[in-house]
Amino acid sequence: MGGFLEDIRRFFRVMDFSKSGKRVRSLFVVLALMSIVSSVLTVAQPFLYMELIDSIVGEGGGLLGFSTETIILVYGVCFLVARVIDELWKAVFTNLTLSAQRSLAEKAFDHIIRLPSSFFLGKDKHSLSEIISKARSGVHEIISVSLETIVPVVLEFFLVSLIVYMLFPGSVLAILIASVVVFVVVAIVGSEMIRPWQRGFTEENNKTHQVLGEILSSEETIKSFNVEDSFKKRYLSHMAVFENYCYKFFRWSAFIGSMQMLAIGGALIPMLFISFNFLKNDALTLGAFVMINVLTIQLIMPLRRLAYAYRQVKESAVDIEQLDKVMSIPSETQRSDDGRGEVILESPSISFDNVCFCYEEGEEPVLNDVSFTVPEGKAYAFVGASGAGKSTISKLIMRYYDVSSGNILLGGRNVEGFPRDAVRRFVGMVSQDVVLFNDTLRFNLDFGECVEDARLVSALKAVDLDGFVDALPNGVDTMVGDRGMRLSGGQRQRVGIARAILKDPKVLIFDEATSSLDMHTEKTVSENINIVSEGKTTIVIAHRLSTIINADKILVLDQGEIVSSGTHGELIESCDVYRKLYMSGGATSVDQPLQMLSD
């Protein structure tokens, strides 16, 4: 039971109602009060029924001394008020759970989106989304359990025990309490027994749906190899495991439910005999006899809900605990190495000073003692084989990661003195894979920041997309499809460049921005890049050497180190690594180089 209460406490800690707004706290208090009133009215109805029976059969005026008509009126009012409260309770409960779920989702999103990039290495992004989704469901379950089950059951049991104590000897109350204790013990032990099977059939059900979805999304491949029967067996094998868990879970659930009913029967049958003897000896009125047995039976359903509630809390607690673990990881803004200084950038130069970096402690460094300076307004290019460390440089500048040793200077100032979000305001990056969201072109350009149409049009013209957009049925408000699949590769890249134009950063980074394009599209996009980067401090990372031939300086990386630097002509003459890259197909044509980044 201690673990059960700890799960409830963890829920309130994660939710932190003190910070979730007056609305959520007020709704929680209102709902708790409604649950208490509803429980009192639920117990009051059998009590009034006793008064009514005694009044009708002429066994005195009852404890209240009201007339029969008055008792009928009070009973009817209690019944109606209880029903109205039940309906209002549902409305307030829905309001509370939606507000609490939104509060939790907002809190989780704000934290997770600001976690360091190292946290996401090797993580399944879908599983993180699922953690939030399950925690939101857990919020609904635990609020429901707390206010719809625990509060009413505890209060109703207390009131029934009080009535039994007033009407019967202490032995009767002892029987009732012992019966409920046995019921609770059976519920807890039984729930722990069937939890593995409950978890098993839930997980296997998810796997079965996942396998079916995978099969249906790959139907052409399956048909082309004539392996329909093989995949049918695979699907049915998962179904068989799921069914096995279901059989065990429901078989044992039925057994445990039977044991719980026997525990309640252990109180109900003796109380029937005892109350009947009291009635026979005129120590109990007919109304009291009916009331005490109605109350006992009335406790059965809430107690059964309590057993179900225990299982739900344990299941929901696992999901909330997963989110709690993620929430306990310091975000970028919570880390002590996030700068707090004044944000001033007078000269947007970039310097690396003996920088070493590895993604995981103990691994071989990706960058080893790298030093260079990109002066303000100059365009520097980085080339090298795959895995040489080129893209890592851009990630370090953006402070997705921090250096293992050495320093990175922005405008002569260590980037660790800047807040991370300030660095990212100064620096704009266009990567090889421009991520587009399944939304309008407008949203994918301004991310919902409501940029003026004139600025959008100007940015689209700068990347030669204005004619294409004008031809779209809804212009910039046209949906681009999942990951921008309605656009060509070149169009997606130009959308990425247009974003950089709208951001208007002091430093531009193009990380393999043209590597996946054909030669004709690459030439067009490179010309767009040339226009956008004019006069700005620019870093170009590329493996196609034709795109960086006219950079102010080219730096050659090999196995995490800068092995040479210079112009294209100088490097062709003096650098074996550069010459091999060039001769292996890194350039399209030396006679007709793309005029990218020329002064």
VOGU-3710 file (C-alpha; in Angstrom, 3 decimals, decimal comma):
1> mggfledirr> 0,000/0,000/0,000  2,983/2,278/0,646  4,007/1,938/-2,984  0,466/2,876/-4,020  0,608/6,077/-1,967  4,112/6,810/-3,268  2,764/6,567/-6,813  0,066/9,112/-5,929  2,690/11,417/-4,388  4,882/11,113/-7,495
11> ffrvmdfsks> 1,929/12,148/-9,621  1,362/15,311/-7,591  5,096/16,077/-7,711  5,242/15,753/-11,493  2,061/17,769/-11,943  3,185/20,401/-9,395  -0,271/21,926/-9,006  1,291/24,934/-7,260  2,627/26,006/-10,675  -0,151/24,770/-12,940
21> gkrvrslfvv> -2,371/27,777/-12,510  -5,230/28,892/-10,336  -7,744/27,296/-12,707  -6,451/23,726/-12,296  -6,074/24,072/-8,528  -9,571/25,536/-8,179  -11,134/22,800/-10,303  -9,357/20,137/-8,242  -10,707/21,587/-4,979  -14,237/21,964/-6,408
31> lalmsivssv> -14,205/18,379/-7,661  -12,968/17,072/-4,304  -15,778/18,924/-2,503  -18,334/17,586/-4,990  -17,048/14,045/-4,374  -17,449/14,515/-0,620  -20,990/15,914/-0,931  -21,938/13,128/-3,347  -20,639/10,478/-0,921  -22,571/11,983/1,993
41> ltvaqpflym> -25,766/12,054/-0,082  -25,165/8,470/-1,221  -25,038/7,293/2,398  -27,874/9,621/3,428  -30,353/8,035/1,009  -30,473/4,594/2,749  -30,671/6,441/6,088  -33,681/8,442/4,852  -35,122/5,239/3,411  -34,932/3,779/6,937
51> elidsivgeg> -36,775/6,800/8,316  -39,419/6,465/5,607  -40,031/2,747/6,244  -40,241/3,232/10,003  -42,637/6,114/9,546  -44,881/4,122/7,188  -45,023/0,955/9,315  -45,607/3,062/12,417  -42,442/2,174/14,319  -41,997/5,638/15,780
61> ggllgfstet> -40,919/8,900/14,213  -37,419/7,671/13,593  -34,231/9,426/14,595  -35,205/12,633/12,803  -38,797/12,795/14,022  -40,046/14,081/10,657  -43,470/13,370/9,199  -43,743/10,827/6,386  -44,390/13,572/3,833  -41,329/15,531/4,967
71> iilvygvcfl> -39,124/12,440/4,790  -40,368/11,682/1,269  -39,602/15,262/0,237  -36,114/15,233/1,793  -35,404/11,806/0,300  -36,466/13,005/-3,152  -34,401/16,185/-2,864  -31,324/14,183/-1,789  -31,811/11,791/-4,689  -32,182/14,599/-7,242
81> varvidelwk> -29,293/16,660/-5,842  -27,052/13,575/-5,881  -27,922/12,897/-9,542  -27,358/16,553/-10,514  -24,011/16,580/-8,712  -23,024/13,384/-10,534  -23,727/15,025/-13,904  -21,975/18,261/-12,935  -19,099/16,174/-11,595  -18,554/14,693/-15,066
91> avftnltlsa> -18,405/18,152/-16,642  -16,006/19,527/-14,020  -13,920/16,339/-14,177  -13,558/16,651/-17,962  -12,586/20,298/-17,544  -10,040/19,451/-14,863  -8,431/16,521/-16,672  -8,141/18,429/-19,954  -6,593/21,407/-18,154  -4,234/19,159/-16,169
101> qrslaekafd> -3,249/17,178/-19,277  -2,570/20,400/-21,159  -0,517/21,732/-18,247  1,540/18,530/-18,096  1,987/18,365/-21,883  3,086/22,012/-21,999  5,508/21,504/-19,119  6,919/18,330/-20,707  7,233/19,912/-24,157  8,995/23,005/-22,801
111> hiirlpssff> 11,478/20,774/-21,004  12,102/18,087/-23,644  12,504/20,522/-26,559  15,251/22,255/-24,547  17,147/19,115/-23,564  20,722/18,978/-24,871  21,178/17,315/-28,259  23,304/14,625/-26,593  20,128/13,365/-24,904  18,562/12,567/-28,285
121> lgkdkhslse> 21,524/10,532/-29,565  20,252/7,022/-30,225  16,816/7,853/-28,818  13,650/6,724/-30,574  11,785/10,019/-31,061  8,487/8,119/-31,301  9,083/6,610/-27,856  9,556/10,099/-26,366  6,260/11,182/-27,895  4,671/8,034/-26,490
131> iiskarsgvh> 6,008/8,811/-23,001  4,198/12,159/-23,031  1,045/10,600/-24,475  0,957/7,824/-21,863  1,694/10,276/-19,047  -1,258/12,392/-20,199  -3,464/9,294/-20,050  -2,004/8,568/-16,625  -3,067/12,029/-15,444  -6,648/11,223/-16,422
141> eiisvsleti> -6,540/7,857/-14,656  -4,996/9,099/-11,411  -7,283/12,125/-11,091  -10,212/9,797/-11,735  -8,954/7,261/-9,198  -8,272/9,928/-6,564  -11,557/11,815/-6,812  -13,986/9,246/-8,208  -12,845/6,212/-6,231  -10,486/6,780/-3,292
151> vpvvlefflv> -12,218/9,821/-1,757  -15,792/8,430/-2,069  -14,888/4,902/-0,951  -12,947/6,035/2,129  -15,657/8,518/3,117  -18,530/6,096/2,497  -16,767/3,363/4,464  -16,224/5,775/7,364  -19,890/6,841/7,361  -21,172/3,263/7,111
161> slivymlfpg> -18,826/2,211/9,929  -20,136/5,088/12,035  -23,755/4,012/11,452  -22,929/0,369/12,238  -21,164/1,470/15,419  -24,239/3,469/16,497  -26,733/0,637/15,848  -24,848/-2,581/16,645  -22,357/-4,000/19,117  -18,658/-3,508/18,402
171> svlailiasv> -18,362/-7,101/17,137  -20,448/-6,238/14,068  -18,185/-3,314/13,211  -15,170/-5,582/13,685  -16,646/-8,067/11,172  -17,194/-5,286/8,637  -13,693/-3,864/9,046  -12,067/-7,320/8,895  -14,005/-8,130/5,735  -12,913/-4,902/4,035
181> vvfvvvaivg> -9,294/-5,435/5,104  -9,342/-8,947/3,594  -10,924/-7,515/0,442  -8,194/-4,864/0,118  -5,404/-7,390/0,748  -6,820/-9,753/-1,896  -7,150/-6,820/-4,304  -3,547/-5,683/-3,801  -1,983/-9,155/-3,911  -4,153/-10,159/-6,856
191> semirpwqrg> -3,350/-6,982/-8,772  0,365/-7,576/-8,304  -0,081/-11,158/-9,547  -1,847/-10,213/-12,761  0,177/-7,073/-13,536  2,734/-8,939/-15,715  -0,072/-10,421/-17,814  -1,869/-7,086/-18,036  1,345/-5,404/-19,148  2,066/-8,322/-21,468
201> fteennkthq> -1,217/-8,224/-23,365  -0,996/-4,417/-23,654  2,515/-4,573/-25,103  1,688/-7,486/-27,410  -1,420/-5,701/-28,612  0,747/-2,704/-29,537  3,279/-4,984/-31,258  0,508/-6,716/-33,202  -0,792/-3,381/-34,489  2,761/-2,296/-35,294
211> vlgeilssee> 3,486/-5,485/-37,254  0,209/-5,201/-39,165  0,933/-1,575/-40,036  4,436/-2,495/-41,197  3,067/-5,319/-43,368  0,375/-3,153/-44,970  2,840/-0,335/-45,670  5,162/-2,826/-47,415  2,526/-4,687/-49,420  4,266/-4,149/-52,791
221> tiksfnveds> 7,528/-5,667/-51,525  5,637/-8,608/-49,997  3,738/-9,233/-53,231  6,868/-8,964/-55,377  8,505/-11,833/-53,438  5,300/-13,909/-53,072  5,721/-14,076/-49,289  2,143/-13,255/-48,238  1,795/-16,534/-46,308  5,066/-15,967/-44,477
231> fkkrylshma> 3,940/-12,551/-43,244  0,528/-13,934/-42,367  2,268/-16,451/-40,063  4,307/-13,630/-38,555  1,169/-11,603/-37,858  -0,718/-14,585/-36,416  2,225/-15,538/-34,187  1,965/-12,131/-32,515  -1,786/-12,608/-32,228  -1,201/-15,956/-30,503
241> vfenycykff> 1,102/-14,395/-27,897  -1,442/-11,616/-27,323  -4,265/-14,140/-26,870  -2,201/-16,175/-24,403  -1,663/-13,112/-22,205  -5,380/-12,270/-22,463  -6,472/-15,759/-21,382  -4,200/-15,698/-18,336  -5,151/-12,158/-17,367  -8,909/-12,602/-17,562
251> rwsafigsmq> -8,839/-16,100/-16,006  -6,957/-14,840/-12,956  -8,992/-11,616/-12,866  -12,149/-13,718/-12,556  -10,572/-15,808/-9,767  -9,433/-12,728/-7,831  -12,837/-11,095/-8,290  -14,460/-14,211/-6,839  -12,150/-14,089/-3,803  -13,065/-10,446/-3,281
261> mlaiggalip> -16,764/-11,268/-3,358  -16,199/-14,058/-0,813  -14,509/-11,513/1,443  -17,510/-9,199/1,197  -19,820/-12,172/1,709  -17,925/-12,834/4,925  -19,367/-9,587/6,247  -22,728/-9,524/4,486  -24,041/-12,910/5,663  -23,172/-12,487/9,390
271> mlfisfnflk> -24,548/-8,943/9,344  -27,809/-10,205/7,816  -28,192/-12,773/10,601  -27,214/-10,360/13,360  -29,470/-7,564/12,111  -32,335/-10,063/11,677  -31,929/-11,220/15,306  -31,966/-7,594/16,428  -35,124/-7,050/14,386  -36,763/-10,192/15,797
281> ndaltlgafv> -35,968/-9,079/19,360  -37,299/-5,560/18,699  -33,807/-4,134/19,164  -33,849/-2,875/15,581  -36,563/-1,319/13,468  -37,514/-2,679/10,053  -36,144/0,475/8,451  -32,792/0,083/10,205  -32,641/-3,571/9,103  -33,177/-2,557/5,481
291> minvltiqli> -30,757/0,369/5,740  -27,808/-1,529/7,171  -28,021/-4,250/4,544  -28,495/-1,754/1,701  -25,430/0,153/2,910  -23,366/-3,027/3,074  -24,371/-4,048/-0,450  -23,870/-0,458/-1,594  -20,222/-0,691/-0,527  -19,507/-3,618/-2,860
301> mplrrlayay> -19,212/-1,675/-6,137  -17,008/1,123/-4,719  -14,727/-1,509/-3,188  -14,476/-3,330/-6,519  -13,619/0,007/-8,158  -10,931/0,440/-5,522  -9,283/-2,817/-6,630  -9,432/-1,681/-10,255  -8,115/1,734/-9,179  -5,089/0,124/-7,567
311> rqvkesavdi> -4,140/-1,571/-10,844  -4,722/1,621/-12,821  -2,570/3,705/-10,489  0,262/1,167/-10,689  0,067/1,116/-14,490  -0,234/4,890/-14,812  2,551/5,376/-12,286  4,969/3,506/-14,567  4,194/5,937/-17,399  4,425/8,998/-15,153
321> eqldkvmsip> 7,687/7,693/-13,681  9,155/7,476/-17,207  8,267/11,124/-17,793  9,562/12,041/-14,342  12,969/10,575/-15,256  13,091/12,660/-18,441  11,963/15,781/-16,579  14,757/15,310/-14,040  17,421/15,722/-16,757  18,657/19,352/-16,760
331> setqrsddgr> 17,584/21,262/-19,866  19,924/23,584/-21,743  18,538/26,625/-19,920  18,891/24,892/-16,529  22,514/23,879/-17,023  25,200/25,865/-15,243  27,207/26,246/-18,483  24,442/28,212/-20,213  25,624/31,815/-20,434  23,879/34,585/-18,558
341> gevilespsi> 25,818/37,570/-19,874  24,629/40,570/-21,858  23,938/39,641/-25,478  26,037/41,951/-27,675  27,746/40,835/-30,890  29,713/43,614/-32,542  31,873/41,566/-34,907  30,446/38,235/-36,137  33,767/36,458/-36,545  34,161/32,798/-35,567
351> sfdnvcfcye> 37,249/31,238/-34,005  38,067/27,706/-32,893  40,927/27,578/-30,401  42,436/24,097/-29,948  38,992/22,493/-29,949  38,634/18,796/-29,178  35,292/17,021/-29,136  33,844/13,538/-28,753  30,145/12,670/-28,584  30,519/10,183/-25,741
361> egeepvlndv> 33,106/10,258/-22,977  35,867/7,741/-23,633  35,289/7,577/-27,393  37,807/8,597/-30,031  37,607/12,379/-30,591  35,658/13,511/-33,650  37,645/16,760/-33,675  41,205/16,904/-32,416  42,994/20,198/-31,650  41,129/22,168/-34,336
371> sftvpegkay> 41,988/25,872/-34,658  40,897/28,442/-37,244  39,355/31,903/-37,528  36,693/33,027/-39,989  36,916/36,847/-40,185  33,783/38,973/-40,354  32,193/38,965/-43,797  34,413/36,197/-45,187  33,368/32,841/-46,615  35,292/29,781/-45,455
381> afvgasgagk> 34,676/26,259/-46,693  35,345/22,927/-44,992  35,931/19,786/-47,024  36,849/16,224/-46,189  35,734/12,647/-46,479  32,622/11,412/-44,682  33,289/11,210/-40,952  36,097/13,778/-41,058  34,226/16,043/-38,617  32,856/18,724/-40,945
391> stisklimry> 29,255/18,726/-39,742  30,398/18,487/-36,125  31,895/21,961/-36,519  28,482/23,402/-37,399  26,838/21,610/-34,457  29,408/23,033/-32,047  28,915/26,557/-33,385  25,154/26,182/-32,868  25,873/24,871/-29,338  23,937/21,680/-29,914
401> ydvssgnill> 26,954/20,223/-28,124  29,740/21,767/-26,072  33,433/21,229/-26,698  35,334/18,608/-24,730  38,276/21,011/-24,503  39,364/24,264/-26,102  37,233/27,299/-26,873  34,880/28,580/-29,558  34,748/32,346/-29,914  31,926/34,318/-31,509
411> ggrnvegfpr> 32,888/37,945/-32,084  35,942/37,369/-29,898  33,846/36,150/-26,986  33,575/32,574/-25,730  30,228/31,136/-26,841  29,765/29,646/-23,376  29,267/33,235/-22,212  26,200/33,497/-24,443  22,860/31,873/-23,672  22,323/29,096/-26,207
421> davrrfvgmv> 19,222/30,712/-27,655  21,184/33,935/-28,259  23,861/32,047/-30,218  21,141/30,494/-32,365  19,637/33,923/-33,029  22,979/35,114/-34,379  23,633/31,998/-36,480  21,470/30,626/-39,288  22,002/27,151/-40,732  20,782/25,397/-43,869
431> sqdvvlfndt> 21,435/21,660/-43,766  21,389/18,879/-46,339  18,015/17,593/-45,171  15,708/20,585/-44,828  12,936/19,502/-42,472  9,485/20,588/-43,597  6,360/20,100/-41,531  3,028/18,810/-42,773  1,591/22,305/-42,862  1,380/25,274/-45,196
441> lrfnldfgec> 4,340/26,733/-47,035  3,801/29,909/-45,009  4,191/28,027/-41,719  7,313/26,285/-43,013  8,821/29,678/-43,789  7,928/31,656/-40,667  7,136/28,844/-38,157  3,918/30,605/-37,172  5,684/33,879/-36,286  3,308/35,862/-38,552
451> vedarlvsal> 5,947/37,393/-40,826  4,586/40,116/-43,113  3,626/38,992/-46,612  6,024/41,528/-48,141  8,989/39,888/-46,387  7,803/36,421/-47,430  7,527/37,517/-51,063  10,987/39,111/-50,924  12,529/35,931/-49,497  10,811/33,762/-52,111
461> kavdldgfvd> 12,051/36,022/-54,918  15,604/35,805/-53,596  15,523/32,014/-54,002  13,569/31,978/-57,285  10,478/30,399/-55,745  8,073/33,288/-56,334  6,889/32,014/-59,727  6,364/28,502/-58,384  4,403/29,787/-55,385  2,242/32,065/-57,543
471> alpngvdtmv> 1,186/29,000/-59,548  0,088/27,082/-56,445  -3,683/26,904/-55,845  -3,440/28,656/-52,467  -0,077/30,381/-52,811  1,967/30,360/-49,613  -1,026/28,857/-47,810  -0,750/25,616/-49,830  -0,048/22,455/-47,810  3,386/20,978/-48,570
481> gdrgmrlsgg> 2,585/17,410/-47,457  4,332/15,085/-45,031  7,985/16,212/-44,750  7,380/18,452/-47,773  6,897/15,565/-50,195  4,852/17,768/-52,555  7,996/19,777/-53,254  11,057/18,690/-55,212  14,452/18,368/-53,536  15,609/21,673/-54,990
491> qrqrvgiara> 12,448/23,446/-53,874  12,851/22,117/-50,337  16,437/23,385/-50,229  15,338/26,805/-51,429  12,664/26,912/-48,737  15,482/26,282/-46,254  17,482/29,174/-47,702  14,399/31,422/-47,636  14,094/30,639/-43,923  17,660/31,857/-43,447
501> ilkdpkvlif> 16,816/35,071/-45,317  13,822/35,713/-43,055  15,927/35,029/-39,963  18,597/37,496/-41,180  21,418/36,105/-39,004  24,902/37,565/-38,665  26,526/34,202/-39,440  25,416/31,682/-42,067  26,264/27,981/-42,164  25,498/25,805/-45,191
511> deatssldmh> 26,002/22,189/-44,161  26,012/20,013/-47,305  23,138/22,193/-48,528  23,477/21,045/-52,159  24,893/17,546/-51,790  21,669/15,698/-52,642  20,800/17,791/-55,714  21,437/17,168/-59,381  23,975/19,400/-61,155  21,430/21,789/-62,691
521> tektvsenin> 19,486/22,279/-59,453  22,738/22,525/-57,515  23,866/25,396/-59,729  20,595/27,287/-59,155  20,612/26,717/-55,398  24,311/27,638/-55,187  23,553/30,932/-56,894  20,811/31,548/-54,319  23,297/30,809/-51,536  25,776/33,221/-53,095
531> ivsegkttiv> 23,191/36,031/-53,011  22,046/35,313/-49,459  25,563/35,093/-48,005  26,880/38,282/-49,570  28,594/40,376/-46,904  27,916/37,842/-44,119  30,312/35,632/-42,221  29,740/32,316/-43,969  30,769/28,713/-43,433  30,156/26,192/-46,203
541> iahrlstiin> 30,512/22,468/-45,551  30,602/20,347/-48,684  31,944/17,224/-50,281  31,314/18,466/-53,829  34,375/20,628/-54,277  32,863/22,483/-57,217  30,555/24,288/-54,794  33,368/25,824/-52,732  36,161/26,519/-55,245  35,764/30,294/-54,928
551> adkilvldqg> 35,567/30,488/-51,129  37,957/32,941/-49,470  39,674/29,990/-47,838  39,200/26,229/-47,913  40,080/24,129/-44,860  40,718/20,417/-45,359  39,765/18,003/-42,573  41,031/14,469/-42,254  40,228/12,226/-39,280  39,150/15,170/-37,145
561> eivssgthge> 42,143/17,398/-37,830  42,750/20,342/-40,164  45,559/19,086/-42,361  45,765/22,025/-44,754  44,143/25,308/-45,765  44,293/27,714/-48,661  42,603/28,518/-51,954  41,529/25,899/-54,444  44,632/26,467/-56,592  46,997/26,300/-53,646
571> liescdvyrk> 45,464/23,120/-52,270  45,490/21,338/-55,631  49,226/21,922/-55,731  50,130/21,270/-52,095  47,546/19,023/-50,378  47,362/15,321/-51,216  44,080/14,844/-49,298  42,406/17,688/-51,198  43,768/16,508/-54,515  42,457/12,969/-53,897
581> lymsggatsv> 39,033/14,337/-52,960  39,007/16,389/-56,137  40,173/13,553/-58,379  37,711/11,069/-56,813  34,745/13,044/-58,122  34,334/15,789/-55,581  34,147/18,385/-58,381  31,912/18,634/-61,396  34,221/20,507/-63,719  37,269/22,627/-62,965
591> dqplqmlsd> 36,879/24,463/-66,252  33,355/25,660/-65,360  33,333/26,091/-61,572  30,192/27,333/-59,919  30,629/30,986/-59,052  29,560/30,464/-55,485  30,828/32,702/-52,703  32,825/34,870/-55,084  33,614/38,409/-53,968
//
